[in-house]
Amino acid sequence: MPKLVRLYIQSIAIGFGLACGFVVALVALDVAGLRGLILGSEMGAVAAAMMIVFNGIIFAGAQFAYAVMGMAERSDTLRGGRRQGRALVPVRVPVVAKARVGQPRSRR
């Protein structure tokens, strides 16, 4: 199995595991009255399953993105960004101010 596919499957497993824990915590802590809604309804199991699936999709995607971005090669040279390692040199720019003809000056 290719490494990227294995990484994706691991990310999905981690994401759905986190989603299960998240939904259990939401129900256990009764956030926004979810415990009463889920346990008091005959469709509560469907609601819990939907919360796990949708949160699992989000958490798995975030986990996979984190893993892929962590695979980037480290570089010691400055690339992009603000180039903080370089000295800034001030440059004088001459500005010529001209009065407008025909318009009175505004006083502040």
FENVENGI-V909500 format. One record per residue. N is the residue number from 1. RES is the residue in one letter. SS is DSSP state (A for helix, B for strand, O for the rest). OMEGA is omega as a letter, one per 20 degrees, with the letter a starting at -180 (* if undefined). Layout:
# FENVENGI-V909500
n=[N/N]
res=[RES/RES]
ss=[SS/SS]
omega=[OMEGA/OMEGA]
This chain:
# FENVENGI-V909500
n=[1/2/3/4/5/6/7/8/9/10/11/12/13/14/15/16/17/18/19/20/21/22/23/24/25/26/27/28/29/30/31/32/33/34/35/36/37/38/39/40/41/42/43/44/45/46/47/48/49/50/51/52/53/54/55/56/57/58/59/60/61/62/63/64/65/66/67/68/69/70/71/72/73/74/75/76/77/78/79/80/81/82/83/84/85/86/87/88/89/90/91/92/93/94/95/96/97/98/99/100/101/102/103/104/105/106/107/108]
res=[M/P/K/L/V/R/L/Y/I/Q/S/I/A/I/G/F/G/L/A/C/G/F/V/V/A/L/V/A/L/D/V/A/G/L/R/G/L/I/L/G/S/E/M/G/A/V/A/A/A/M/M/I/V/F/N/G/I/I/F/A/G/A/Q/F/A/Y/A/V/M/G/M/A/E/R/S/D/T/L/R/G/G/R/R/Q/G/R/A/L/V/P/V/R/V/P/V/V/A/K/A/R/V/G/Q/P/R/S/R/R]
ss=[O/O/A/A/A/A/A/A/A/A/A/A/A/A/A/A/A/A/A/A/A/A/A/A/A/A/A/A/O/O/A/A/A/A/A/A/A/A/A/O/O/O/O/A/A/A/A/A/A/A/A/A/A/A/A/A/A/A/A/A/A/A/A/A/A/A/A/A/A/O/O/O/O/O/O/O/O/O/O/O/O/O/O/O/O/O/O/O/O/O/O/O/O/O/O/O/O/O/O/O/O/O/O/O/O/O/O/O]
omega=[r/a/a/r/r/r/r/r/r/r/r/r/r/a/a/r/r/r/r/r/r/a/r/r/r/a/a/a/r/r/r/r/a/a/r/r/a/a/a/a/r/r/a/r/r/r/r/r/r/r/r/a/a/r/r/r/a/a/r/r/r/r/r/r/r/a/a/r/r/r/a/r/r/a/r/a/r/r/r/r/a/r/a/a/a/a/r/a/r/a/r/r/r/r/r/r/r/r/r/a/r/r/r/r/r/r/a/*]
